[in-house]
């Protein structure tokens, strides 16, 4: 074997040894890496899995929202369940458990100088009293102004906020049922607006100071018309209230942040109003379901 062959053999042996060392090092590194990953995986498996908030089923949200909205619908009149002395309708007195803001939709208040002869005005003791009409404003075609205020013999404070949707009463503007529904929808939108909520809360602060949390009483616009009778009007109006944005989270008149009660005045009209609420909840649920979103 010549010198050159010996040199080549020596170089080959050295390279082989180096390659073997490199392979052994790589195998050692891989084993250590696998052991580290296995240890990390075992440690992670010991940690309790973070619980994601349960996604409510459509039926659960629908039922919960429906119950909350239905609780706002009352068969009471605006003056509550009247106390009748000697059984006379002429000696009624309002009966509430809290201070109240009465959203009165009586159309004649925007036309007459004094309060007429209605059950509400008799119960409040203001029949024939001049109508103040202070802080008058207009919100999307609805007249808004603050009227009388007072206190019952039981010490409950009340204030009238008149909201007169003139278009809901003018027969020449209601050609058919679609027009009537359009006016009712606009009125429901106005009452549910942030602008109207700020007006009401401003009158509460003005008369009673900050921190007062009265109940807001709302009456559907009661008016009969050949194209839409009372029951149908109440059903559509309350349905529009229940269909407003934010109602599923904050209830009827969502910007008020106050207790709200819709006063229907009878069991029959309350039933019509509840039907409107169910229509709104069902329609919103179907819309959200078709979009793959839970809730109403």
PASEBA-1860 file (N, C-alpha, C; in nm, 3 decimals):
! residues 296
1> XXXXXXXX> 0.087/-0.120/0.000/0.000/0.000/0.000/0.089/0.123/0.000 ~ 0.066/0.210/-0.098/0.148/0.328/-0.110/0.111/0.436/-0.010 ~ 0.194/0.538/-0.010/0.172/0.648/0.085/0.040/0.718/0.058 ~ 0.009/0.742/-0.067/-0.115/0.813/-0.102/-0.238/0.732/-0.061 ~ -0.228/0.601/-0.074/-0.342/0.518/-0.037/-0.364/0.520/0.113 ~ -0.251/0.519/0.188/-0.262/0.526/0.334/-0.326/0.657/0.379 ~ -0.285/0.765/0.311/-0.342/0.897/0.346/-0.492/0.898/0.319 ~ -0.532/0.845/0.203/-0.675/0.843/0.168/-0.753/0.759/0.266
9> XXXXXXXX> -0.695/0.644/0.308/-0.764/0.558/0.404/-0.778/0.629/0.538 ~ -0.671/0.700/0.579/-0.677/0.771/0.708/-0.782/0.881/0.706 ~ -0.786/0.953/0.593/-0.887/1.059/0.581/-1.028/0.999/0.585 ~ -1.047/0.887/0.519/-1.179/0.823/0.519/-1.221/0.780/0.657 ~ -1.123/0.722/0.731/-1.155/0.678/0.867/-1.194/0.797/0.954 ~ -1.116/0.905/0.941/-1.147/1.026/1.021/-1.285/1.080/0.987 ~ -1.315/1.086/0.857/-1.447/1.137/0.816/-1.559/1.046/0.865 ~ -1.535/0.916/0.861/-1.636/0.823/0.909/-1.663/0.841/1.057
17> XXXXXXXX> -1.552/0.859/1.133/-1.569/0.880/1.277/-1.646/1.009/1.305 ~ -1.610/1.115/1.232/-1.680/1.243/1.250/-1.829/1.231/1.215 ~ -1.858/1.160/1.107/-1.998/1.141/1.068/-2.074/1.062/1.174 ~ -2.008/0.960/1.229/-2.072/0.879/1.333/-2.099/0.963/1.458 ~ -2.000/1.046/1.494/-2.019/1.133/1.611/-2.136/1.230/1.587 ~ -2.141/1.284/1.465/-2.250/1.378/1.433/-2.386/1.309/1.440 ~ -2.393/1.187/1.391/-2.519/1.114/1.395/-2.561/1.084/1.539 ~ -2.461/1.043/1.620/-2.492/1.015/1.760/-2.540/1.140/1.832
25> XXXXXXXX> -2.479/1.255/1.799/-2.520/1.381/1.863/-2.663/1.418/1.822 ~ -2.693/1.399/1.692/-2.829/1.430/1.644/-2.933/1.340/1.711 ~ -2.898/1.211/1.725/-2.991/1.120/1.791/-3.011/1.159/1.937 ~ -2.901/1.197/2.003/-2.912/1.239/2.143/-3.002/1.363/2.155 ~ -2.985/1.459/2.063/-3.065/1.583/2.067/-3.213/1.553/2.043 ~ -3.238/1.461/1.947/-3.376/1.426/1.917/-3.443/1.359/2.037 ~ -3.371/1.268/2.103/-3.428/1.202/2.221/-3.461/1.303/2.332 ~ -3.367/1.398/2.354/-3.391/1.499/2.457/-3.510/1.588/2.420
33> XXXXXXXX> -3.520/1.623/2.293/-3.630/1.708/2.247/-3.764/1.637/2.265 ~ -3.767/1.506/2.229/-3.891/1.430/2.244/-3.930/1.419/2.391 ~ -3.831/1.398/2.476/-3.860/1.388/2.619/-3.915/1.519/2.674 ~ -3.857/1.631/2.627/-3.904/1.762/2.674/-4.047/1.787/2.628 ~ -4.078/1.753/2.502/-4.213/1.773/2.451/-4.313/1.685/2.525 ~ -4.272/1.559/2.555/-4.362/1.470/2.627/-4.391/1.524/2.768 ~ -4.287/1.577/2.832/-4.307/1.633/2.967/-4.399/1.754/2.963 ~ -4.379/1.839/2.861/-4.465/1.958/2.850/-4.610/1.918/2.823
41> XXXXXXXX> -4.628/1.815/2.738/-4.763/1.770/2.707/-4.832/1.713/2.831 ~ -4.757/1.636/2.910/-4.815/1.579/3.032/-4.852/1.689/3.131 ~ -4.766/1.791/3.141/-4.794/1.901/3.233/-4.917/1.978/3.190 ~ -4.930/1.999/3.059/-5.047/2.071/3.008/-5.175/1.992/3.029 ~ -5.164/1.859/3.014/-5.283/1.776/3.033/-5.331/1.777/3.177 ~ -5.239/1.806/3.271/-5.277/1.811/3.412/-5.353/1.939/3.446 ~ -5.334/2.046/3.364/-5.402/2.172/3.390/-5.550/2.159/3.356 ~ -5.641/2.214/3.440/-5.785/2.208/3.407/-5.814/2.289/3.282
49> XXXXXXXX> -5.892/2.231/3.194/-5.925/2.299/3.069/-6.010/2.421/3.098 ~ -5.976/2.532/3.030/-6.054/2.655/3.047/-6.195/2.634/2.994 ~ -6.291/2.664/3.077/-6.431/2.644/3.039/-6.481/2.762/2.957 ~ -6.528/2.735/2.837/-6.588/2.839/2.756/-6.731/2.863/2.803 ~ -6.775/2.988/2.798/-6.912/3.015/2.840/-7.010/2.937/2.754 ~ -7.109/2.875/2.815/-7.204/2.796/2.735/-7.280/2.884/2.638 ~ -7.297/2.834/2.519/-7.374/2.907/2.418/-7.521/2.872/2.437 ~ -7.603/2.971/2.472/-7.744/2.938/2.497/-7.813/2.892/2.370
57> XXXXXXXX> -7.897/2.796/2.386/-7.975/2.751/2.272/-8.080/2.855/2.237 ~ -8.119/2.855/2.113/-8.217/2.952/2.066/-8.344/2.946/2.149 ~ -8.388/2.824/2.183/-8.512/2.811/2.258/-8.499/2.872/2.397 ~ -8.381/2.857/2.462/-8.362/2.912/2.596/-8.366/3.064/2.593 ~ -8.296/3.123/2.496/-8.295/3.269/2.488/-8.434/3.321/2.456 ~ -8.501/3.252/2.366/-8.635/3.294/2.325/-8.731/3.293/2.443 ~ -8.728/3.184/2.522/-8.819/3.174/2.635/-8.786/3.277/2.741 ~ -8.656/3.296/2.770/-8.616/3.394/2.870/-8.655/3.535/2.832
65> XXXXXXXX> -8.632/3.571/2.706/-8.667/3.704/2.660/-8.817/3.723/2.660 ~ -8.890/3.623/2.617/-9.035/3.633/2.612/-9.092/3.656/2.752 ~ -9.042/3.581/2.849/-9.091/3.598/2.986/-9.062/3.737/3.039 ~ -8.942/3.790/3.008/-8.906/3.923/3.056/-8.995/4.030/2.993 ~ -9.023/4.016/2.864/-9.107/4.115/2.797/-9.252/4.104/2.842 ~ -9.300/3.981/2.857/-9.439/3.963/2.900/-9.464/4.023/3.037 ~ -9.362/4.023/3.122/-9.380/4.078/3.257/-9.403/4.228/3.255 ~ -9.370/4.294/3.143/-9.392/4.439/3.131/-9.534/4.473/3.086
73> XXXXXXXX> -9.610/4.374/3.043/-9.743/4.399/2.988/-9.848/4.378/3.097 ~ -9.925/4.482/3.126/-10.020/4.476/3.237/-10.161/4.504/3.189 ~ -10.258/4.448/3.260/-10.397/4.479/3.232/-10.443/4.604/3.307 ~ -10.356/4.660/3.391/-10.391/4.781/3.464/-10.412/4.899/3.369 ~ -10.481/4.999/3.418/-10.485/5.127/3.348/-10.368/5.212/3.396 ~ -10.353/5.330/3.337/-10.239/5.414/3.373/-10.241/5.453/3.520 ~ -10.359/5.459/3.579/-10.366/5.496/3.720/-10.359/5.373/3.810 ~ -10.325/5.259/3.754/-10.312/5.138/3.833/-10.445/5.067/3.848
81> XXXXXXXX> -10.458/4.993/3.954/-10.586/4.930/3.988/-10.659/5.026/4.081 ~ -10.763/5.091/4.032/-10.822/5.202/4.106/-10.887/5.160/4.237 ~ -10.871/5.247/4.336/-10.947/5.232/4.460/-11.079/5.305/4.441 ~ -11.190/5.234/4.456/-11.321/5.294/4.433/-11.391/5.316/4.567 ~ -11.415/5.441/4.601/-11.489/5.473/4.723/-11.638/5.464/4.693 ~ -11.709/5.382/4.771/-11.853/5.365/4.754/-11.888/5.310/4.616 ~ -11.791/5.248/4.549/-11.818/5.187/4.420/-11.842/5.288/4.309 ~ -11.797/5.411/4.326/-11.823/5.514/4.226/-11.701/5.538/4.139
89> XXXXXXXX> -11.723/5.541/4.007/-11.614/5.574/3.916/-11.571/5.719/3.928 ~ -11.650/5.800/3.994/-11.616/5.942/4.006/-11.525/5.970/4.126 ~ -11.502/5.869/4.209/-11.419/5.891/4.327/-11.293/5.804/4.324 ~ -11.245/5.774/4.203/-11.125/5.693/4.190/-11.003/5.769/4.239 ~ -10.905/5.692/4.286/-10.775/5.748/4.317/-10.669/5.654/4.263 ~ -10.563/5.713/4.207/-10.456/5.631/4.151/-10.390/5.548/4.260 ~ -10.347/5.428/4.222/-10.281/5.338/4.318/-10.156/5.279/4.254 ~ -10.040/5.327/4.297/-9.912/5.274/4.250/-9.827/5.239/4.370
97> XXXXXXXX> -9.731/5.153/4.347/-9.638/5.118/4.453/-9.509/5.198/4.449 ~ -9.492/5.281/4.343/-9.371/5.361/4.327/-9.410/5.498/4.273 ~ -9.313/5.589/4.267/-9.332/5.710/4.189/-9.340/5.670/4.042 ~ -9.414/5.748/3.961/-9.435/5.708/3.822/-9.421/5.827/3.727 ~ -9.375/5.796/3.607/-9.384/5.885/3.493/-9.490/5.827/3.401 ~ -9.595/5.902/3.374/-9.705/5.853/3.292/-9.688/5.908/3.150 ~ -9.664/5.817/3.055/-9.656/5.857/2.914/-9.798/5.853/2.859 ~ -9.858/5.971/2.849/-10.000/5.983/2.810/-10.009/6.009/2.661
105> XXXXXXXX> -10.088/5.928/2.589/-10.100/5.942/2.444/-10.233/6.004/2.403 ~ -10.306/6.062/2.498/-10.436/6.124/2.469/-10.418/6.236/2.366 ~ -10.482/6.226/2.247/-10.457/6.323/2.140/-10.510/6.462/2.168 ~ -10.617/6.474/2.247/-10.678/6.605/2.269/-10.590/6.698/2.352 ~ -10.489/6.642/2.420/-10.402/6.726/2.502/-10.322/6.826/2.419 ~ -10.299/6.794/2.292/-10.225/6.888/2.208/-10.315/6.994/2.148 ~ -10.448/6.979/2.165/-10.543/7.072/2.103/-10.617/7.157/2.205 ~ -10.648/7.100/2.322/-10.732/7.168/2.420/-10.647/7.241/2.524
113> XXXXXXXX> -10.702/7.349/2.582/-10.626/7.424/2.684/-10.627/7.359/2.822 ~ -10.720/7.268/2.847/-10.730/7.208/2.980/-10.760/7.059/2.967 ~ -10.737/6.987/3.076/-10.758/6.842/3.075/-10.907/6.809/3.072 ~ -10.942/6.713/2.988/-11.081/6.675/2.972/-11.126/6.577/3.079 ~ -11.242/6.519/3.054/-11.305/6.430/3.151/-11.274/6.285/3.113 ~ -11.159/6.235/3.155/-11.123/6.095/3.132/-11.099/6.027/3.267 ~ -11.098/5.896/3.265/-11.077/5.821/3.390/-10.940/5.855/3.451 ~ -10.839/5.868/3.366/-10.706/5.900/3.418/-10.704/6.037/3.485
121> XXXXXXXX> -10.758/6.137/3.417/-10.751/6.273/3.471/-10.838/6.287/3.596 ~ -10.948/6.211/3.602/-11.027/6.212/3.725/-10.950/6.147/3.840 ~ -10.883/6.035/3.810/-10.806/5.967/3.914/-10.691/6.053/3.966 ~ -10.633/6.134/3.877/-10.524/6.222/3.918/-10.574/6.352/3.980 ~ -10.703/6.378/3.966/-10.759/6.501/4.021/-10.726/6.625/3.942 ~ -10.707/6.611/3.811/-10.668/6.727/3.729/-10.772/6.759/3.622 ~ -10.888/6.699/3.629/-10.992/6.729/3.530/-11.024/6.878/3.532 ~ -11.014/6.941/3.414/-11.040/7.084/3.403/-10.920/7.172/3.431
129> XXXXXXXX> -10.810/7.115/3.476/-10.690/7.195/3.505/-10.622/7.235/3.374 ~ -10.568/7.357/3.364/-10.497/7.398/3.241/-10.378/7.305/3.213 ~ -10.356/7.279/3.086/-10.244/7.194/3.045/-10.120/7.282/3.030 ~ -10.016/7.247/3.102/-9.894/7.329/3.107/-9.822/7.334/2.972 ~ -9.800/7.218/2.911/-9.729/7.206/2.783/-9.589/7.266/2.791 ~ -9.520/7.244/2.902/-9.384/7.296/2.915/-9.285/7.201/2.847 ~ -9.170/7.256/2.812/-9.063/7.179/2.748/-9.112/7.107/2.623 ~ -9.187/7.177/2.540/-9.244/7.117/2.419/-9.133/7.085/2.320
137> XXXXXXXX> -9.146/6.971/2.255/-9.053/6.934/2.150/-9.123/6.840/2.053 ~ -9.059/6.812/1.942/-9.113/6.721/1.841/-9.006/6.619/1.806 ~ -9.040/6.493/1.813/-8.947/6.386/1.776/-9.009/6.304/1.664 ~ -8.960/6.322/1.546/-9.004/6.244/1.429/-9.156/6.242/1.415 ~ -9.216/6.360/1.422/-9.359/6.373/1.401/-9.444/6.350/1.524 ~ -9.384/6.324/1.639/-9.459/6.300/1.763/-9.438/6.420/1.857 ~ -9.549/6.482/1.899/-9.540/6.594/1.993/-9.507/6.541/2.133 ~ -9.410/6.603/2.196/-9.370/6.565/2.331/-9.372/6.691/2.418
145> XXXXXXXX> -9.442/6.686/2.531/-9.435/6.797/2.626/-9.470/6.746/2.765 ~ -9.424/6.820/2.864/-9.447/6.782/3.004/-9.572/6.851/3.054 ~ -9.659/6.775/3.120/-9.784/6.829/3.170/-9.786/6.840/3.321 ~ -9.899/6.808/3.379/-9.917/6.823/3.524/-9.835/6.721/3.602 ~ -9.817/6.751/3.727/-9.751/6.659/3.820/-9.816/6.675/3.956 ~ -9.799/6.576/4.040/-9.861/6.583/4.172/-9.819/6.468/4.260 ~ -9.899/6.443/4.362/-9.870/6.339/4.460/-10.003/6.281/4.507 ~ -10.007/6.150/4.519/-10.129/6.086/4.568/-10.139/6.100/4.720
153> XXXXXXXX> -10.255/6.063/4.774/-10.272/6.071/4.919/-10.180/5.975/4.992 ~ -10.129/5.875/4.919/-10.035/5.780/4.979/-9.890/5.825/4.963 ~ -9.871/5.943/4.904/-9.737/5.998/4.894/-9.660/5.962/4.769 ~ -9.724/5.894/4.673/-9.655/5.859/4.549/-9.658/5.977/4.452 ~ -9.540/6.012/4.402/-9.530/6.124/4.309/-9.557/6.077/4.166 ~ -9.614/6.168/4.087/-9.640/6.136/3.948/-9.618/6.260/3.862 ~ -9.583/6.237/3.737/-9.570/6.346/3.640/-9.618/6.293/3.506 ~ -9.688/6.378/3.433/-9.739/6.342/3.300/-9.640/6.388/3.193
161> XXXXXXXX> -9.600/6.297/3.108/-9.526/6.331/2.986/-9.616/6.293/2.870 ~ -9.662/6.394/2.798/-9.754/6.371/2.687/-9.675/6.339/2.560 ~ -9.712/6.230/2.496/-9.653/6.191/2.368/-9.769/6.169/2.272 ~ -9.789/6.264/2.184/-9.908/6.264/2.098/-9.867/6.231/1.955 ~ -9.894/6.109/1.909/-9.864/6.072/1.771/-9.979/6.113/1.680 ~ -9.978/6.237/1.637/-10.093/6.291/1.564/-10.132/6.205/1.445 ~ -10.032/6.149/1.376/-10.062/6.070/1.256/-10.143/5.945/1.289 ~ -10.133/5.896/1.412/-10.208/5.776/1.450/-10.357/5.805/1.467
169> XXXXXXXX> -10.394/5.933/1.477/-10.533/5.969/1.501/-10.599/6.037/1.382 ~ -10.519/6.095/1.293/-10.577/6.165/1.178/-10.626/6.064/1.075 ~ -10.755/6.059/1.057/-10.811/5.959/0.966/-10.769/5.981/0.822 ~ -10.740/6.106/0.784/-10.704/6.130/0.644/-10.564/6.078/0.612 ~ -10.482/6.048/0.715/-10.348/5.996/0.691/-10.343/5.844/0.700 ~ -10.456/5.781/0.732/-10.461/5.635/0.746/-10.553/5.580/0.638 ~ -10.497/5.549/0.524/-10.576/5.503/0.411/-10.605/5.353/0.420 ~ -10.515/5.278/0.482/-10.531/5.133/0.488/-10.455/5.080/0.609
177> XXXXXXXX> -10.461/4.949/0.629/-10.396/4.888/0.745/-10.245/4.906/0.740 ~ -10.188/4.904/0.619/-10.043/4.922/0.608/-10.001/5.060/0.658 ~ -10.080/5.162/0.624/-10.049/5.298/0.672/-10.063/5.306/0.823 ~ -10.166/5.241/0.878/-10.183/5.241/1.024/-10.066/5.174/1.093 ~ -10.020/5.062/1.039/-9.905/4.993/1.098/-9.779/5.079/1.088 ~ -9.766/5.150/0.978/-9.648/5.236/0.961/-9.644/5.345/1.067 ~ -9.759/5.409/1.094/-9.765/5.514/1.197/-9.739/5.456/1.336 ~ -9.796/5.339/1.364/-9.773/5.276/1.494/-9.626/5.238/1.512
185> XXXXXXXX> -9.566/5.189/1.404/-9.424/5.154/1.411/-9.337/5.276/1.437 ~ -9.371/5.388/1.373/-9.294/5.511/1.396/-9.308/5.557/1.541 ~ -9.431/5.550/1.595/-9.453/5.593/1.733/-9.375/5.504/1.830 ~ -9.377/5.373/1.807/-9.301/5.282/1.893/-9.152/5.312/1.885 ~ -9.105/5.347/1.765/-8.963/5.380/1.748/-8.926/5.507/1.824 ~ -9.016/5.607/1.822/-8.990/5.732/1.895/-8.982/5.706/2.045 ~ -9.080/5.632/2.099/-9.080/5.605/2.243/-8.958/5.523/2.284 ~ -8.907/5.441/2.194/-8.793/5.356/2.225/-8.659/5.424/2.200
193> XXXXXXXX> -8.662/5.547/2.153/-8.539/5.615/2.113/-8.462/5.669/2.234 ~ -8.333/5.689/2.214/-8.253/5.751/2.318/-8.293/5.894/2.343 ~ -8.340/5.964/2.239/-8.382/6.103/2.254/-8.501/6.116/2.349 ~ -8.600/6.028/2.332/-8.716/6.033/2.420/-8.677/5.992/2.563 ~ -8.590/5.893/2.575/-8.545/5.850/2.708/-8.476/5.964/2.781 ~ -8.392/6.039/2.710/-8.324/6.152/2.773/-8.423/6.261/2.812 ~ -8.527/6.279/2.730/-8.629/6.378/2.765/-8.698/6.339/2.896 ~ -8.739/6.215/2.906/-8.809/6.169/3.027/-8.719/6.180/3.149
201> XXXXXXXX> -8.596/6.132/3.137/-8.505/6.138/3.252/-8.471/6.281/3.288 ~ -8.470/6.370/3.187/-8.448/6.511/3.217/-8.562/6.572/3.298 ~ -8.686/6.532/3.267/-8.800/6.583/3.344/-8.801/6.527/3.486 ~ -8.756/6.403/3.501/-8.747/6.344/3.635/-8.646/6.423/3.719 ~ -8.530/6.452/3.661/-8.429/6.530/3.735/-8.480/6.671/3.763 ~ -8.550/6.727/3.667/-8.600/6.864/3.680/-8.697/6.878/3.797 ~ -8.787/6.782/3.811/-8.892/6.793/3.913/-8.856/6.724/4.044 ~ -8.780/6.615/4.037/-8.757/6.535/4.157/-8.611/6.524/4.196
209> XXXXXXXX> -8.522/6.580/4.116/-8.381/6.573/4.149/-8.316/6.444/4.103 ~ -8.184/6.434/4.114/-8.113/6.313/4.069/-8.136/6.195/4.163 ~ -8.117/6.077/4.108/-8.125/5.956/4.189/-8.262/5.893/4.199 ~ -8.365/5.957/4.146/-8.500/5.901/4.152/-8.516/5.793/4.045 ~ -8.580/5.682/4.081/-8.599/5.570/3.988/-8.748/5.538/3.977 ~ -8.825/5.621/3.909/-8.969/5.594/3.897/-8.996/5.484/3.796 ~ -9.118/5.434/3.799/-9.165/5.342/3.697/-9.226/5.422/3.583 ~ -9.193/5.385/3.460/-9.248/5.452/3.342/-9.369/5.373/3.294
217> XXXXXXXX> -9.484/5.439/3.292/-9.609/5.375/3.248/-9.642/5.423/3.107 ~ -9.665/5.331/3.018/-9.693/5.362/2.878/-9.829/5.305/2.842 ~ -9.906/5.383/2.769/-10.036/5.337/2.721/-10.035/5.332/2.569 ~ -10.082/5.224/2.508/-10.094/5.221/2.362/-10.185/5.333/2.314 ~ -10.164/5.383/2.193/-10.252/5.488/2.140/-10.389/5.430/2.106 ~ -10.484/5.448/2.197/-10.617/5.391/2.177/-10.698/5.479/2.083 ~ -10.723/5.430/1.967/-10.809/5.500/1.871/-10.867/5.396/1.777 ~ -10.994/5.407/1.753/-11.060/5.313/1.664/-11.061/5.371/1.523
225> XXXXXXXX> -11.050/5.285/1.425/-11.049/5.328/1.286/-11.099/5.213/1.201 ~ -11.171/5.244/1.094/-11.226/5.136/1.011/-11.123/5.036/0.960 ~ -10.998/5.081/0.936/-10.899/4.990/0.880/-10.828/4.907/0.988 ~ -10.843/4.944/1.115/-10.774/4.870/1.221/-10.841/4.899/1.355 ~ -10.899/4.797/1.416/-10.968/4.814/1.542/-10.870/4.814/1.660 ~ -10.925/4.840/1.778/-10.842/4.856/1.898/-10.749/4.738/1.921 ~ -10.804/4.618/1.922/-10.723/4.502/1.956/-10.605/4.485/1.860 ~ -10.633/4.507/1.733/-10.526/4.492/1.634/-10.423/4.603/1.649
233> XXXXXXXX> -10.468/4.724/1.680/-10.374/4.835/1.700/-10.282/4.808/1.819 ~ -10.342/4.761/1.928/-10.261/4.731/2.047/-10.161/4.621/2.017 ~ -10.206/4.517/1.946/-10.116/4.407/1.912/-9.998/4.456/1.829 ~ -10.024/4.536/1.727/-9.915/4.583/1.641/-9.824/4.680/1.715 ~ -9.883/4.772/1.792/-9.802/4.872/1.861/-9.707/4.806/1.961 ~ -9.758/4.716/2.044/-9.673/4.650/2.142/-9.573/4.558/2.073 ~ -9.615/4.497/1.962/-9.521/4.416/1.885/-9.406/4.499/1.832 ~ -9.433/4.621/1.787/-9.326/4.710/1.742/-9.236/4.751/1.858
241> XXXXXXXX> -9.293/4.775/1.975/-9.210/4.804/2.093/-9.115/4.689/2.123 ~ -9.167/4.566/2.113/-9.088/4.448/2.146/-8.985/4.415/2.039 ~ -8.997/4.475/1.921/-8.905/4.446/1.812/-8.792/4.547/1.800 ~ -8.788/4.647/1.888/-8.686/4.752/1.878/-8.547/4.698/1.914 ~ -8.442/4.754/1.853/-8.306/4.710/1.888/-8.276/4.731/2.036 ~ -8.212/4.633/2.097/-8.173/4.643/2.237/-8.275/4.589/2.334 ~ -8.396/4.559/2.287/-8.501/4.510/2.376/-8.463/4.376/2.438 ~ -8.394/4.291/2.362/-8.358/4.159/2.414/-8.261/4.167/2.530
249> XXXXXXXX> -8.188/4.279/2.542/-8.093/4.294/2.653/-8.144/4.386/2.762 ~ -8.223/4.487/2.726/-8.261/4.589/2.825/-8.411/4.605/2.842 ~ -8.491/4.531/2.769/-8.635/4.537/2.788/-8.703/4.646/2.708 ~ -8.836/4.659/2.729/-8.915/4.760/2.660/-8.860/4.900/2.691 ~ -8.857/4.987/2.589/-8.795/5.120/2.599/-8.652/5.104/2.650 ~ -8.564/5.044/2.568/-8.433/4.999/2.617/-8.341/5.109/2.667 ~ -8.364/5.235/2.624/-8.274/5.342/2.666/-8.314/5.407/2.798 ~ -8.428/5.369/2.853/-8.476/5.432/2.976/-8.391/5.396/3.097
257> XXXXXXXX> -8.350/5.270/3.104/-8.283/5.220/3.224/-8.369/5.242/3.349 ~ -8.499/5.231/3.331/-8.596/5.244/3.438/-8.700/5.132/3.422 ~ -8.768/5.094/3.529/-8.877/4.997/3.513/-8.985/5.052/3.420 ~ -9.034/4.970/3.330/-9.134/5.012/3.231/-9.252/4.915/3.237 ~ -9.373/4.971/3.231/-9.493/4.888/3.227/-9.587/4.942/3.120 ~ -9.631/4.855/3.031/-9.728/4.891/2.929/-9.867/4.862/2.985 ~ -9.949/4.965/3.000/-10.080/4.953/3.063/-10.187/4.940/2.956 ~ -10.249/4.823/2.948/-10.346/4.795/2.843/-10.490/4.825/2.884
265> XXXXXXXX> -10.520/4.825/3.012/-10.652/4.865/3.058/-10.756/4.756/3.068 ~ -10.727/4.638/3.017/-10.822/4.527/3.026/-10.751/4.397/2.994 ~ -10.812/4.285/3.036/-10.753/4.155/3.007/-10.751/4.127/2.857 ~ -10.856/4.172/2.788/-10.865/4.146/2.645/-10.753/4.217/2.568 ~ -10.730/4.344/2.603/-10.624/4.417/2.534/-10.486/4.370/2.579 ~ -10.474/4.326/2.703/-10.348/4.268/2.748/-10.316/4.143/2.666 ~ -10.418/4.061/2.640/-10.397/3.941/2.559/-10.352/3.977/2.418 ~ -10.410/4.083/2.361/-10.369/4.127/2.228/-10.224/4.175/2.230
273> XXXXXXXX> -10.187/4.249/2.336/-10.050/4.299/2.348/-9.951/4.184/2.362 ~ -9.985/4.084/2.441/-9.897/3.969/2.459/-9.879/3.893/2.328 ~ -9.984/3.889/2.249/-9.973/3.826/2.117/-9.873/3.902/2.030 ~ -9.876/4.036/2.039/-9.779/4.115/1.965/-9.636/4.090/2.010 ~ -9.616/4.075/2.141/-9.483/4.044/2.193/-9.434/3.910/2.139 ~ -9.522/3.811/2.141/-9.482/3.678/2.093/-9.450/3.681/1.944 ~ -9.526/3.759/1.868/-9.498/3.773/1.725/-9.358/3.830/1.704 ~ -9.324/3.935/1.782/-9.194/4.000/1.766/-9.080/3.907/1.804
281> XXXXXXXX> -9.096/3.835/1.916/-8.992/3.743/1.960/-8.973/3.630/1.860 ~ -9.083/3.577/1.809/-9.075/3.468/1.711/-9.006/3.515/1.583 ~ -9.044/3.632/1.536/-8.985/3.683/1.412/-8.835/3.708/1.429 ~ -8.796/3.772/1.540/-8.654/3.798/1.563/-8.576/3.668/1.580 ~ -8.635/3.571/1.646/-8.568/3.441/1.664/-8.544/3.373/1.531 ~ -8.643/3.379/1.445/-8.628/3.316/1.314/-8.520/3.386/1.232 ~ -8.513/3.519/1.242/-8.410/3.593/1.169/-8.271/3.555/1.218 ~ -8.254/3.553/1.351/-8.124/3.518/1.407/-8.088/3.373/1.377
289> XXXXXXXX> -8.187/3.285/1.382/-8.161/3.144/1.355/-8.114/3.124/1.211 ~ -8.175/3.196/1.118/-8.136/3.182/0.978/-7.996/3.237/0.953 ~ -7.952/3.330/1.042/-7.819/3.387/1.029/-7.716/3.310/1.111 ~ -7.763/3.208/1.185/-7.671/3.129/1.267/-7.631/3.197/1.395 ~ -7.715/3.290/1.446/-7.684/3.364/1.568/-7.786/3.329/1.672 ~ -7.743/3.302/1.796/-7.834/3.271/1.905/-7.900/3.395/1.956 ~ -8.012/3.382/2.020/-8.083/3.493/2.082/-8.202/3.533/2.002 ~ -8.272/3.640/2.049/-8.390/3.681/1.976/-8.350/3.787/1.876
END
